């Protein structure tokens, strides 16, 4: 009786691990699966433009709801760091 319980527990754990593995591998998306589409561009002052974009999932051509984009800005000149403190 105890052997059957252990065998069922091992089989159940193996099924759980297999299903999690399938879920993880199928959830990966390549960067080529997405594209940005321009929605609106408005001048925001001299030399500046406010841009509104939409993130689209290419395989089904539907916009991604709730996508959050982060702006990354680097203020380094062509020579690297602008000034070093000694």
Secondary structure, 3 states (H helix, E strand, C coil): CHHHHHHHHHHHHHHHHHHHHHHHHHCCCCHHHEEEEEEEEEEEECCEEEEEEEEEECCCCEECCCCCCCCCCCCCECCECCCCCC
